Amino acid sequence: MSICPKNKSSKGRRDRRRANWKMSATTLVKCSKCGALMIPHRVCKACGSYNKREIISTED
């Protein structure tokens, strides 16, 4: 059996419910090694380090 609504939901009520699905800005933090902005808990794209250790060697 499927769920059947007993009463009609108005457009306003429907749209108010859907209004909470919005995009949020990406959280950025400074890298502890080079100071570049990066996503937390990820390898830094600028220097290739994570948790003050070099994970990916970068050729400059």
C-alpha distance matrix in Angstrom:
0.0 3.8 6.8 9.0 12.7 14.6 17.8 19.3 20.6 24.2 25.8 27.9 25.2 23.3 26.5 27.6 24.5 25.3 29.0 28.7 28.1 31.8 34.2 36.6 40.1 40.6 42.4 45.8 48.4 52.0 52.8 55.0 57.3 57.9 56.4 54.2 50.8 47.9 44.3 44.3 43.8 44.6 47.9 50.2 50.6 54.2 55.8 53.2 53.3 50.7 51.6 55.3 55.4 55.8 52.8 53.4 57.0 57.8 60.6 62.4
3.8 0.0 3.8 6.4 9.9 12.5 15.3 16.3 17.3 20.9 22.3 24.4 21.7 19.6 22.9 24.0 21.0 21.6 25.4 25.3 24.6 28.3 30.8 33.3 36.8 37.6 39.5 43.0 45.7 49.3 50.3 52.6 54.9 55.3 53.7 51.5 48.0 45.2 41.6 41.8 41.6 42.4 45.6 47.8 48.1 51.6 53.4 51.0 51.1 48.6 49.6 53.2 53.4 53.8 50.9 51.4 55.0 55.5 58.4 59.9
6.8 3.8 0.0 3.8 6.6 9.5 12.2 13.4 14.1 17.8 19.4 21.3 18.4 16.7 20.1 20.9 18.0 19.1 22.7 22.7 22.6 26.3 29.1 31.5 35.1 36.1 38.0 41.5 44.3 48.0 49.2 51.4 54.0 54.4 52.5 50.3 46.8 44.2 40.6 40.7 40.8 41.8 45.2 47.1 47.6 51.0 52.8 50.6 50.6 48.0 48.9 52.5 53.0 53.5 50.8 51.4 55.0 55.4 58.3 59.7
9.0 6.4 3.8 0.0 3.8 6.4 9.0 10.3 11.8 15.4 17.5 19.6 17.0 15.6 19.2 20.3 17.9 19.2 22.7 23.3 23.4 27.1 30.1 32.7 36.4 37.8 39.7 43.4 46.2 50.0 51.4 53.7 56.3 56.5 54.5 52.3 48.6 46.2 42.8 43.0 43.4 44.3 47.7 49.5 49.8 53.1 55.1 53.1 53.2 50.7 51.6 55.1 55.7 56.2 53.6 54.1 57.6 57.8 60.7 61.9
12.7 9.9 6.6 3.8 0.0 3.8 5.6 7.1 8.4 12.2 14.6 16.4 13.7 12.8 16.6 17.5 15.4 17.2 20.5 21.3 21.9 25.5 28.8 31.3 35.1 36.7 38.7 42.4 45.2 49.0 50.7 53.0 55.7 55.8 53.6 51.4 47.7 45.6 42.2 42.5 43.1 44.2 47.6 49.2 49.6 52.8 54.9 53.1 53.1 50.5 51.3 54.8 55.7 56.2 53.8 54.4 57.8 57.9 60.8 61.8
14.6 12.5 9.5 6.4 3.8 0.0 3.8 7.0 9.4 12.7 15.9 17.4 14.9 14.9 18.7 19.2 17.7 19.9 22.9 23.8 24.9 28.4 31.8 34.2 38.0 39.8 41.6 45.3 48.2 51.9 53.7 56.0 58.8 59.0 56.6 54.6 50.8 48.8 45.4 45.6 46.3 47.5 51.0 52.5 53.0 56.1 58.2 56.5 56.4 53.8 54.4 57.9 58.9 59.6 57.2 57.9 61.4 61.4 64.3 65.2
17.8 15.3 12.2 9.0 5.6 3.8 0.0 3.8 6.4 9.3 12.7 14.3 12.2 12.6 16.2 16.9 16.0 18.3 21.0 22.4 23.7 27.0 30.6 33.0 36.8 38.9 40.8 44.5 47.5 51.2 53.2 55.6 58.5 58.4 55.9 53.8 50.0 48.2 44.9 45.3 46.3 47.5 51.0 52.2 52.6 55.6 57.8 56.3 56.3 53.9 54.5 57.9 59.1 59.7 57.5 58.0 61.4 61.2 64.0 64.7
19.3 16.3 13.4 10.3 7.1 7.0 3.8 0.0 3.8 6.3 9.3 11.5 10.0 10.0 13.4 14.8 14.3 16.0 18.7 20.6 21.7 24.8 28.4 31.1 34.7 37.0 39.2 42.8 46.0 49.7 51.7 54.3 57.0 56.7 54.2 51.9 48.1 46.4 43.3 44.0 45.2 46.2 49.6 50.6 50.8 53.7 56.1 54.8 54.9 52.7 53.5 56.8 58.0 58.4 56.2 56.5 59.8 59.4 62.1 62.7
20.6 17.3 14.1 11.8 8.4 9.4 6.4 3.8 0.0 3.8 6.6 8.2 6.3 6.4 9.9 11.0 10.6 12.5 15.0 17.0 18.3 21.3 24.9 27.5 31.2 33.6 35.7 39.3 42.4 46.1 48.3 50.9 53.6 53.3 50.7 48.4 44.6 43.1 40.0 40.7 42.0 43.1 46.5 47.4 47.6 50.4 52.9 51.6 51.8 49.5 50.4 53.6 54.8 55.3 53.2 53.6 56.8 56.4 59.1 59.6
24.2 20.9 17.8 15.4 12.2 12.7 9.3 6.3 3.8 0.0 3.8 5.4 5.3 6.2 8.6 10.0 10.9 12.5 14.3 16.9 18.3 20.9 24.5 27.1 30.7 33.4 35.6 39.2 42.4 46.0 48.4 51.0 53.8 53.2 50.5 48.2 44.4 43.1 40.2 41.2 42.8 43.7 47.1 47.7 47.8 50.4 53.0 52.0 52.3 50.2 51.1 54.1 55.6 55.9 54.0 54.2 57.3 56.6 59.2 59.5
25.8 22.3 19.4 17.5 14.6 15.9 12.7 9.3 6.6 3.8 0.0 3.8 5.5 5.1 6.0 8.5 9.9 10.5 11.9 15.1 16.2 18.3 21.9 24.7 28.1 30.9 33.3 36.8 40.1 43.7 46.1 48.9 51.5 50.7 48.0 45.5 41.8 40.6 37.9 39.1 40.9 41.6 44.8 45.3 45.1 47.7 50.5 49.6 50.0 48.1 49.2 52.1 53.5 53.8 51.9 51.8 54.9 54.0 56.5 56.6
27.9 24.4 21.3 19.6 16.4 17.4 14.3 11.5 8.2 5.4 3.8 0.0 3.8 5.4 5.1 6.0 8.6 9.9 10.3 13.4 15.2 17.1 20.8 23.2 26.5 29.5 31.7 35.2 38.4 41.9 44.5 47.2 50.0 49.2 46.3 44.1 40.3 39.3 36.7 37.8 39.8 40.7 44.0 44.2 44.3 46.7 49.5 48.7 49.0 47.0 47.9 50.7 52.4 52.8 51.1 51.3 54.2 53.4 55.9 55.9
25.2 21.7 18.4 17.0 13.7 14.9 12.2 10.0 6.3 5.3 5.5 3.8 0.0 3.8 5.5 5.1 6.3 8.8 9.9 12.2 14.3 16.8 20.5 22.7 26.3 29.0 31.0 34.6 37.7 41.3 43.8 46.3 49.2 48.7 45.9 43.8 40.0 38.7 35.9 36.6 38.4 39.5 42.9 43.5 43.8 46.3 48.9 48.0 48.0 45.8 46.5 49.5 51.1 51.7 50.0 50.3 53.5 52.8 55.6 55.7
23.3 19.6 16.7 15.6 12.8 14.9 12.6 10.0 6.4 6.2 5.1 5.4 3.8 0.0 3.8 5.5 5.3 6.4 8.7 11.1 12.2 15.0 18.7 21.3 24.9 27.5 29.7 33.3 36.5 40.1 42.4 45.1 47.8 47.3 44.6 42.3 38.5 37.1 34.2 35.1 36.7 37.6 40.9 41.6 41.7 44.4 47.0 45.9 46.1 44.0 45.0 48.0 49.4 49.8 47.9 48.1 51.2 50.6 53.2 53.6
26.5 22.9 20.1 19.2 16.6 18.7 16.2 13.4 9.9 8.6 6.0 5.1 5.5 3.8 0.0 3.8 5.3 5.0 6.0 9.2 10.4 12.4 16.1 18.8 22.2 25.0 27.4 30.9 34.2 37.7 40.1 42.9 45.6 44.8 42.1 39.7 35.9 34.7 32.1 33.2 35.1 35.9 39.1 39.5 39.5 42.0 44.7 43.9 44.2 42.3 43.4 46.2 47.7 48.0 46.3 46.3 49.3 48.5 51.0 51.1
27.6 24.0 20.9 20.3 17.5 19.2 16.9 14.8 11.0 10.0 8.5 6.0 5.1 5.5 3.8 0.0 3.8 5.4 5.1 7.5 10.0 12.0 15.7 17.8 21.3 24.2 26.1 29.7 32.7 36.3 38.9 41.5 44.3 43.8 40.9 38.8 35.0 33.9 31.2 32.0 34.0 35.1 38.4 38.8 39.2 41.5 44.1 43.4 43.4 41.3 42.0 44.9 46.7 47.2 45.6 46.0 49.0 48.3 51.0 51.0
24.5 21.0 18.0 17.9 15.4 17.7 16.0 14.3 10.6 10.9 9.9 8.6 6.3 5.3 5.3 3.8 0.0 3.8 5.5 6.5 8.5 11.4 15.1 17.2 20.9 23.3 25.2 28.9 31.9 35.6 37.9 40.4 43.2 42.9 40.2 38.1 34.3 32.9 29.9 30.5 32.1 33.3 36.7 37.5 37.9 40.5 43.0 41.9 41.8 39.6 40.3 43.4 44.9 45.5 43.7 44.2 47.4 46.9 49.7 50.0
25.3 21.6 19.1 19.2 17.2 19.9 18.3 16.0 12.5 12.5 10.5 9.9 8.8 6.4 5.0 5.4 3.8 0.0 3.8 5.5 5.9 8.8 12.4 15.1 18.7 21.1 23.4 27.0 30.3 33.9 36.1 38.8 41.4 40.9 38.3 36.0 32.2 30.7 27.8 28.8 30.5 31.3 34.6 35.2 35.4 38.0 40.6 39.5 39.8 37.8 38.8 41.8 43.2 43.5 41.6 41.8 44.9 44.3 47.0 47.3
29.0 25.4 22.7 22.7 20.5 22.9 21.0 18.7 15.0 14.3 11.9 10.3 9.9 8.7 6.0 5.1 5.5 3.8 0.0 3.8 5.5 6.9 10.7 13.0 16.5 19.3 21.5 25.0 28.3 31.8 34.3 37.0 39.7 39.0 36.2 34.0 30.2 29.1 26.4 27.5 29.6 30.5 33.7 34.0 34.2 36.6 39.2 38.5 38.7 36.8 37.7 40.5 42.2 42.5 41.0 41.1 44.1 43.3 45.9 46.0
28.7 25.3 22.7 23.3 21.3 23.8 22.4 20.6 17.0 16.9 15.1 13.4 12.2 11.1 9.2 7.5 6.5 5.5 3.8 0.0 3.8 5.8 9.2 10.8 14.5 17.0 18.8 22.5 25.6 29.2 31.6 34.2 37.0 36.6 33.8 31.8 27.9 26.6 23.8 24.5 26.5 27.6 31.0 31.4 32.0 34.4 36.9 36.0 35.9 33.8 34.5 37.5 39.1 39.7 38.2 38.6 41.7 41.1 43.9 44.1
28.1 24.6 22.6 23.4 21.9 24.9 23.7 21.7 18.3 18.3 16.2 15.2 14.3 12.2 10.4 10.0 8.5 5.9 5.5 3.8 0.0 3.8 7.0 9.5 13.2 15.3 17.7 21.3 24.5 28.2 30.2 33.0 35.6 35.1 32.6 30.2 26.4 24.8 21.9 23.0 24.8 25.5 28.8 29.4 29.6 32.2 34.8 33.8 33.9 32.0 33.1 36.0 37.4 37.7 35.9 36.1 39.2 38.6 41.3 41.6
31.8 28.3 26.3 27.1 25.5 28.4 27.0 24.8 21.3 20.9 18.3 17.1 16.8 15.0 12.4 12.0 11.4 8.8 6.9 5.8 3.8 0.0 3.8 6.5 10.0 12.6 15.2 18.6 22.0 25.5 27.8 30.7 33.2 32.4 29.8 27.3 23.6 22.3 19.8 21.2 23.5 24.0 27.1 27.2 27.3 29.6 32.4 31.7 32.0 30.3 31.5 34.2 35.7 35.9 34.4 34.4 37.3 36.4 39.0 39.0
34.2 30.8 29.1 30.1 28.8 31.8 30.6 28.4 24.9 24.5 21.9 20.8 20.5 18.7 16.1 15.7 15.1 12.4 10.7 9.2 7.0 3.8 0.0 3.8 6.8 9.2 12.2 15.3 18.9 22.3 24.5 27.6 29.9 28.9 26.4 23.8 20.0 18.8 16.4 18.2 20.6 20.8 23.7 23.6 23.6 25.9 28.7 28.1 28.6 27.1 28.5 31.0 32.5 32.5 31.1 30.9 33.7 32.7 35.3 35.3
36.6 33.3 31.5 32.7 31.3 34.2 33.0 31.1 27.5 27.1 24.7 23.2 22.7 21.3 18.8 17.8 17.2 15.1 13.0 10.8 9.5 6.5 3.8 0.0 3.8 6.4 8.8 12.1 15.6 19.0 21.5 24.4 26.9 26.1 23.3 21.1 17.2 16.2 13.9 15.4 18.1 18.7 21.7 21.4 21.8 23.9 26.5 26.1 26.3 24.7 25.7 28.2 30.0 30.3 29.1 29.3 32.0 31.0 33.8 33.6
40.1 36.8 35.1 36.4 35.1 38.0 36.8 34.7 31.2 30.7 28.1 26.5 26.3 24.9 22.2 21.3 20.9 18.7 16.5 14.5 13.2 10.0 6.8 3.8 0.0 3.8 6.4 9.0 12.6 15.8 18.4 21.5 23.8 22.7 19.9 17.5 13.8 13.1 11.4 13.4 16.6 16.8 19.4 18.7 19.0 20.7 23.5 23.4 23.6 22.4 23.6 25.6 27.5 27.7 26.9 26.9 29.4 28.2 30.8 30.4
40.6 37.6 36.1 37.8 36.7 39.8 38.9 37.0 33.6 33.4 30.9 29.5 29.0 27.5 25.0 24.2 23.3 21.1 19.3 17.0 15.3 12.6 9.2 6.4 3.8 0.0 3.8 6.3 10.0 13.2 15.3 18.5 20.7 19.8 17.3 14.9 11.1 9.8 7.7 9.9 13.0 13.1 15.7 15.1 15.6 17.6 20.1 19.8 20.0 18.7 20.0 22.2 23.9 24.1 23.1 23.2 25.8 24.8 27.6 27.5
42.4 39.5 38.0 39.7 38.7 41.6 40.8 39.2 35.7 35.6 33.3 31.7 31.0 29.7 27.4 26.1 25.2 23.4 21.5 18.8 17.7 15.2 12.2 8.8 6.4 3.8 0.0 3.8 6.9 10.5 12.8 15.6 18.2 17.8 15.1 13.3 9.6 8.4 6.4 7.4 10.9 11.8 14.5 13.9 15.3 16.9 19.0 18.8 18.3 16.7 17.4 19.6 21.7 22.4 21.8 22.4 25.0 24.3 27.3 27.1
45.8 43.0 41.5 43.4 42.4 45.3 44.5 42.8 39.3 39.2 36.8 35.2 34.6 33.3 30.9 29.7 28.9 27.0 25.0 22.5 21.3 18.6 15.3 12.1 9.0 6.3 3.8 0.0 3.8 7.0 9.4 12.5 14.9 14.1 11.4 9.6 5.9 5.3 5.0 6.5 10.3 10.6 12.6 11.1 12.6 13.7 15.7 16.0 15.6 14.5 15.3 16.9 19.2 19.7 19.6 20.1 22.3 21.3 24.3 23.8
48.4 45.7 44.3 46.2 45.2 48.2 47.5 46.0 42.4 42.4 40.1 38.4 37.7 36.5 34.2 32.7 31.9 30.3 28.3 25.6 24.5 22.0 18.9 15.6 12.6 10.0 6.9 3.8 0.0 3.8 6.5 9.0 11.8 11.6 8.7 8.1 5.5 5.5 6.3 6.1 9.6 10.4 11.9 10.3 12.6 13.0 14.3 14.9 13.7 12.5 12.7 14.0 16.7 17.7 18.2 19.1 21.1 20.4 23.5 23.0
52.0 49.3 48.0 50.0 49.0 51.9 51.2 49.7 46.1 46.0 43.7 41.9 41.3 40.1 37.7 36.3 35.6 33.9 31.8 29.2 28.2 25.5 22.3 19.0 15.8 13.2 10.5 7.0 3.8 0.0 3.8 6.2 8.7 8.1 5.0 5.4 4.6 6.2 8.6 8.6 11.3 11.5 11.8 9.4 11.7 11.1 11.9 13.3 12.1 11.7 11.8 12.0 15.0 15.8 17.0 17.8 19.3 18.4 21.3 20.4
52.8 50.3 49.2 51.4 50.7 53.7 53.2 51.7 48.3 48.4 46.1 44.5 43.8 42.4 40.1 38.9 37.9 36.1 34.3 31.6 30.2 27.8 24.5 21.5 18.4 15.3 12.8 9.4 6.5 3.8 0.0 3.8 5.5 5.7 4.5 5.3 6.2 6.4 9.0 8.7 10.2 9.9 9.2 6.7 9.6 8.9 8.8 10.0 8.4 8.4 8.9 8.6 11.3 12.0 13.5 14.4 15.8 15.2 18.3 17.8
55.0 52.6 51.4 53.7 53.0 56.0 55.6 54.3 50.9 51.0 48.9 47.2 46.3 45.1 42.9 41.5 40.4 38.8 37.0 34.2 33.0 30.7 27.6 24.4 21.5 18.5 15.6 12.5 9.0 6.2 3.8 0.0 3.8 6.1 5.9 8.4 9.8 10.1 12.1 10.8 11.6 12.0 11.2 9.5 12.6 11.6 10.4 11.5 8.9 8.5 7.6 6.5 10.0 11.6 13.8 15.4 16.6 16.5 19.6 19.2
57.3 54.9 54.0 56.3 55.7 58.8 58.5 57.0 53.6 53.8 51.5 50.0 49.2 47.8 45.6 44.3 43.2 41.4 39.7 37.0 35.6 33.2 29.9 26.9 23.8 20.7 18.2 14.9 11.8 8.7 5.5 3.8 0.0 3.8 6.0 8.4 11.0 11.4 14.0 13.3 13.7 13.2 11.2 9.1 11.7 9.9 7.8 9.6 7.3 8.6 8.5 5.9 8.6 9.4 12.2 13.4 13.8 13.6 16.4 15.9
57.9 55.3 54.4 56.5 55.8 59.0 58.4 56.7 53.3 53.2 50.7 49.2 48.7 47.3 44.8 43.8 42.9 40.9 39.0 36.6 35.1 32.4 28.9 26.1 22.7 19.8 17.8 14.1 11.6 8.1 5.7 6.1 3.8 0.0 3.8 5.7 9.1 10.4 13.8 14.1 15.2 14.1 11.9 8.8 10.4 7.7 6.7 9.6 8.8 10.8 11.7 9.5 11.5 11.3 13.8 13.9 14.0 12.7 15.1 13.9
56.4 53.7 52.5 54.5 53.6 56.6 55.9 54.2 50.7 50.5 48.0 46.3 45.9 44.6 42.1 40.9 40.2 38.3 36.2 33.8 32.6 29.8 26.4 23.3 19.9 17.3 15.1 11.4 8.7 5.0 4.5 5.9 6.0 3.8 0.0 3.8 6.6 8.9 12.2 12.6 14.6 14.0 12.8 9.6 11.3 9.2 9.5 12.1 11.2 12.2 12.7 11.3 14.0 14.3 16.3 16.6 17.2 15.8 18.2 16.8
54.2 51.5 50.3 52.3 51.4 54.6 53.8 51.9 48.4 48.2 45.5 44.1 43.8 42.3 39.7 38.8 38.1 36.0 34.0 31.8 30.2 27.3 23.8 21.1 17.5 14.9 13.3 9.6 8.1 5.4 5.3 8.4 8.4 5.7 3.8 0.0 3.8 6.4 10.1 11.6 13.8 12.5 11.4 7.8 8.6 6.8 8.5 10.9 11.1 12.3 13.7 13.0 15.1 14.7 15.9 15.6 16.4 14.6 17.0 15.6
50.8 48.0 46.8 48.6 47.7 50.8 50.0 48.1 44.6 44.4 41.8 40.3 40.0 38.5 35.9 35.0 34.3 32.2 30.2 27.9 26.4 23.6 20.0 17.2 13.8 11.1 9.6 5.9 5.5 4.6 6.2 9.8 11.0 9.1 6.6 3.8 0.0 3.8 7.2 9.2 12.1 11.1 11.2 8.2 9.1 8.8 11.0 12.5 12.5 12.8 14.3 14.6 16.7 16.5 17.1 17.0 18.5 16.9 19.5 18.5
47.9 45.2 44.2 46.2 45.6 48.8 48.2 46.4 43.1 43.1 40.6 39.3 38.7 37.1 34.7 33.9 32.9 30.7 29.1 26.6 24.8 22.3 18.8 16.2 13.1 9.8 8.4 5.3 5.5 6.2 6.4 10.1 11.4 10.4 8.9 6.4 3.8 0.0 3.8 6.3 8.8 7.5 8.1 5.9 7.4 8.6 10.6 10.8 10.8 10.5 12.4 13.5 15.2 15.0 14.9 14.9 17.0 16.0 19.0 18.8
44.3 41.6 40.6 42.8 42.2 45.4 44.9 43.3 40.0 40.2 37.9 36.7 35.9 34.2 32.1 31.2 29.9 27.8 26.4 23.8 21.9 19.8 16.4 13.9 11.4 7.7 6.4 5.0 6.3 8.6 9.0 12.1 14.0 13.8 12.2 10.1 7.2 3.8 0.0 3.8 6.6 5.9 8.2 7.9 9.5 11.7 13.4 12.7 12.4 11.0 12.7 14.8 16.3 16.4 15.6 16.1 18.8 18.3 21.5 21.8
44.3 41.8 40.7 43.0 42.5 45.6 45.3 44.0 40.7 41.2 39.1 37.8 36.6 35.1 33.2 32.0 30.5 28.8 27.5 24.5 23.0 21.2 18.2 15.4 13.4 9.9 7.4 6.5 6.1 8.6 8.7 10.8 13.3 14.1 12.6 11.6 9.2 6.3 3.8 0.0 3.8 5.5 8.4 8.9 11.7 13.7 14.4 13.4 12.0 9.7 10.3 13.0 14.8 15.8 15.2 16.5 19.5 19.6 23.1 23.6
43.8 41.6 40.8 43.4 43.1 46.3 46.3 45.2 42.0 42.8 40.9 39.8 38.4 36.7 35.1 34.0 32.1 30.5 29.6 26.5 24.8 23.5 20.6 18.1 16.6 13.0 10.9 10.3 9.6 11.3 10.2 11.6 13.7 15.2 14.6 13.8 12.1 8.8 6.6 3.8 0.0 3.8 7.0 9.1 12.1 14.5 14.4 12.5 10.8 7.7 8.5 11.8 12.9 14.0 12.9 14.8 18.0 18.9 22.6 23.6
44.6 42.4 41.8 44.3 44.2 47.5 47.5 46.2 43.1 43.7 41.6 40.7 39.5 37.6 35.9 35.1 33.3 31.3 30.5 27.6 25.5 24.0 20.8 18.7 16.8 13.1 11.8 10.6 10.4 11.5 9.9 12.0 13.2 14.1 14.0 12.5 11.1 7.5 5.9 5.5 3.8 0.0 3.8 6.3 8.7 11.6 11.8 9.6 8.9 6.8 9.2 11.8 12.2 12.3 10.7 11.8 15.1 15.7 19.3 20.5
47.9 45.6 45.2 47.7 47.6 51.0 51.0 49.6 46.5 47.1 44.8 44.0 42.9 40.9 39.1 38.4 36.7 34.6 33.7 31.0 28.8 27.1 23.7 21.7 19.4 15.7 14.5 12.6 11.9 11.8 9.2 11.2 11.2 11.9 12.8 11.4 11.2 8.1 8.2 8.4 7.0 3.8 0.0 3.8 6.3 8.9 8.5 5.8 5.6 5.0 8.5 10.1 9.7 9.0 7.5 8.2 11.3 12.0 15.6 17.0
50.2 47.8 47.1 49.5 49.2 52.5 52.2 50.6 47.4 47.7 45.3 44.2 43.5 41.6 39.5 38.8 37.5 35.2 34.0 31.4 29.4 27.2 23.6 21.4 18.7 15.1 13.9 11.1 10.3 9.4 6.7 9.5 9.1 8.8 9.6 7.8 8.2 5.9 7.9 8.9 9.1 6.3 3.8 0.0 3.8 5.5 5.8 4.9 5.5 6.5 9.6 10.1 10.5 9.4 9.2 9.0 11.2 10.7 14.2 14.7
50.6 48.1 47.6 49.8 49.6 53.0 52.6 50.8 47.6 47.8 45.1 44.3 43.8 41.7 39.5 39.2 37.9 35.4 34.2 32.0 29.6 27.3 23.6 21.8 19.0 15.6 15.3 12.6 12.6 11.7 9.6 12.6 11.7 10.4 11.3 8.6 9.1 7.4 9.5 11.7 12.1 8.7 6.3 3.8 0.0 3.8 5.9 5.5 8.0 9.9 13.2 13.4 13.3 11.3 10.7 9.1 10.7 9.2 12.2 12.6
54.2 51.6 51.0 53.1 52.8 56.1 55.6 53.7 50.4 50.4 47.7 46.7 46.3 44.4 42.0 41.5 40.5 38.0 36.6 34.4 32.2 29.6 25.9 23.9 20.7 17.6 16.9 13.7 13.0 11.1 8.9 11.6 9.9 7.7 9.2 6.8 8.8 8.6 11.7 13.7 14.5 11.6 8.9 5.5 3.8 0.0 3.8 6.0 8.3 11.0 13.9 13.0 13.3 11.2 11.8 10.2 10.6 8.3 10.8 10.2
55.8 53.4 52.8 55.1 54.9 58.2 57.8 56.1 52.9 53.0 50.5 49.5 48.9 47.0 44.7 44.1 43.0 40.6 39.2 36.9 34.8 32.4 28.7 26.5 23.5 20.1 19.0 15.7 14.3 11.9 8.8 10.4 7.8 6.7 9.5 8.5 11.0 10.6 13.4 14.4 14.4 11.8 8.5 5.8 5.9 3.8 0.0 3.8 5.6 9.0 11.8 10.2 10.0 7.8 9.1 7.9 8.0 6.5 9.5 9.6
53.2 51.0 50.6 53.1 53.1 56.5 56.3 54.8 51.6 52.0 49.6 48.7 48.0 45.9 43.9 43.4 41.9 39.5 38.5 36.0 33.8 31.7 28.1 26.1 23.4 19.8 18.8 16.0 14.9 13.3 10.0 11.5 9.6 9.6 12.1 10.9 12.5 10.8 12.7 13.4 12.5 9.6 5.8 4.9 5.5 6.0 3.8 0.0 3.8 7.0 10.4 9.7 8.6 5.9 5.8 4.7 6.3 6.4 10.1 11.5
53.3 51.1 50.6 53.2 53.1 56.4 56.3 54.9 51.8 52.3 50.0 49.0 48.0 46.1 44.2 43.4 41.8 39.8 38.7 35.9 33.9 32.0 28.6 26.3 23.6 20.0 18.3 15.6 13.7 12.1 8.4 8.9 7.3 8.8 11.2 11.1 12.5 10.8 12.4 12.0 10.8 8.9 5.6 5.5 8.0 8.3 5.6 3.8 0.0 3.8 6.7 6.0 5.2 4.1 5.2 6.6 8.5 9.5 13.1 14.3
50.7 48.6 48.0 50.7 50.5 53.8 53.9 52.7 49.5 50.2 48.1 47.0 45.8 44.0 42.3 41.3 39.6 37.8 36.8 33.8 32.0 30.3 27.1 24.7 22.4 18.7 16.7 14.5 12.5 11.7 8.4 8.5 8.6 10.8 12.2 12.3 12.8 10.5 11.0 9.7 7.7 6.8 5.0 6.5 9.9 11.0 9.0 7.0 3.8 0.0 3.8 5.4 5.4 6.4 6.4 9.0 11.6 13.0 16.8 18.0
51.6 49.6 48.9 51.6 51.3 54.4 54.5 53.5 50.4 51.1 49.2 47.9 46.5 45.0 43.4 42.0 40.3 38.8 37.7 34.5 33.1 31.5 28.5 25.7 23.6 20.0 17.4 15.3 12.7 11.8 8.9 7.6 8.5 11.7 12.7 13.7 14.3 12.4 12.7 10.3 8.5 9.2 8.5 9.6 13.2 13.9 11.8 10.4 6.7 3.8 0.0 3.8 5.5 8.4 9.2 12.3 14.6 16.1 19.8 20.8
55.3 53.2 52.5 55.1 54.8 57.9 57.9 56.8 53.6 54.1 52.1 50.7 49.5 48.0 46.2 44.9 43.4 41.8 40.5 37.5 36.0 34.2 31.0 28.2 25.6 22.2 19.6 16.9 14.0 12.0 8.6 6.5 5.9 9.5 11.3 13.0 14.6 13.5 14.8 13.0 11.8 11.8 10.1 10.1 13.4 13.0 10.2 9.7 6.0 5.4 3.8 0.0 3.8 6.8 9.2 11.9 13.2 14.6 17.9 18.6
55.4 53.4 53.0 55.7 55.7 58.9 59.1 58.0 54.8 55.6 53.5 52.4 51.1 49.4 47.7 46.7 44.9 43.2 42.2 39.1 37.4 35.7 32.5 30.0 27.5 23.9 21.7 19.2 16.7 15.0 11.3 10.0 8.6 11.5 14.0 15.1 16.7 15.2 16.3 14.8 12.9 12.2 9.7 10.5 13.3 13.3 10.0 8.6 5.2 5.4 5.5 3.8 0.0 3.8 6.1 9.3 10.6 12.8 16.1 17.5
55.8 53.8 53.5 56.2 56.2 59.6 59.7 58.4 55.3 55.9 53.8 52.8 51.7 49.8 48.0 47.2 45.5 43.5 42.5 39.7 37.7 35.9 32.5 30.3 27.7 24.1 22.4 19.7 17.7 15.8 12.0 11.6 9.4 11.3 14.3 14.7 16.5 15.0 16.4 15.8 14.0 12.3 9.0 9.4 11.3 11.2 7.8 5.9 4.1 6.4 8.4 6.8 3.8 0.0 3.8 5.9 6.8 9.1 12.5 14.2
52.8 50.9 50.8 53.6 53.8 57.2 57.5 56.2 53.2 54.0 51.9 51.1 50.0 47.9 46.3 45.6 43.7 41.6 41.0 38.2 35.9 34.4 31.1 29.1 26.9 23.1 21.8 19.6 18.2 17.0 13.5 13.8 12.2 13.8 16.3 15.9 17.1 14.9 15.6 15.2 12.9 10.7 7.5 9.2 10.7 11.8 9.1 5.8 5.2 6.4 9.2 9.2 6.1 3.8 0.0 3.8 6.6 9.4 12.9 15.3
53.4 51.4 51.4 54.1 54.4 57.9 58.0 56.5 53.6 54.2 51.8 51.3 50.3 48.1 46.3 46.0 44.2 41.8 41.1 38.6 36.1 34.4 30.9 29.3 26.9 23.2 22.4 20.1 19.1 17.8 14.4 15.4 13.4 13.9 16.6 15.6 17.0 14.9 16.1 16.5 14.8 11.8 8.2 9.0 9.1 10.2 7.9 4.7 6.6 9.0 12.3 11.9 9.3 5.9 3.8 0.0 3.8 6.2 9.7 12.4
57.0 55.0 55.0 57.6 57.8 61.4 61.4 59.8 56.8 57.3 54.9 54.2 53.5 51.2 49.3 49.0 47.4 44.9 44.1 41.7 39.2 37.3 33.7 32.0 29.4 25.8 25.0 22.3 21.1 19.3 15.8 16.6 13.8 14.0 17.2 16.4 18.5 17.0 18.8 19.5 18.0 15.1 11.3 11.2 10.7 10.6 8.0 6.3 8.5 11.6 14.6 13.2 10.6 6.8 6.6 3.8 0.0 3.8 6.6 9.6
57.8 55.5 55.4 57.8 57.9 61.4 61.2 59.4 56.4 56.6 54.0 53.4 52.8 50.6 48.5 48.3 46.9 44.3 43.3 41.1 38.6 36.4 32.7 31.0 28.2 24.8 24.3 21.3 20.4 18.4 15.2 16.5 13.6 12.7 15.8 14.6 16.9 16.0 18.3 19.6 18.9 15.7 12.0 10.7 9.2 8.3 6.5 6.4 9.5 13.0 16.1 14.6 12.8 9.1 9.4 6.2 3.8 0.0 3.8 6.2
60.6 58.4 58.3 60.7 60.8 64.3 64.0 62.1 59.1 59.2 56.5 55.9 55.6 53.2 51.0 51.0 49.7 47.0 45.9 43.9 41.3 39.0 35.3 33.8 30.8 27.6 27.3 24.3 23.5 21.3 18.3 19.6 16.4 15.1 18.2 17.0 19.5 19.0 21.5 23.1 22.6 19.3 15.6 14.2 12.2 10.8 9.5 10.1 13.1 16.8 19.8 17.9 16.1 12.5 12.9 9.7 6.6 3.8 0.0 3.8
62.4 59.9 59.7 61.9 61.8 65.2 64.7 62.7 59.6 59.5 56.6 55.9 55.7 53.6 51.1 51.0 50.0 47.3 46.0 44.1 41.6 39.0 35.3 33.6 30.4 27.5 27.1 23.8 23.0 20.4 17.8 19.2 15.9 13.9 16.8 15.6 18.5 18.8 21.8 23.6 23.6 20.5 17.0 14.7 12.6 10.2 9.6 11.5 14.3 18.0 20.8 18.6 17.5 14.2 15.3 12.4 9.6 6.2 3.8 0.0
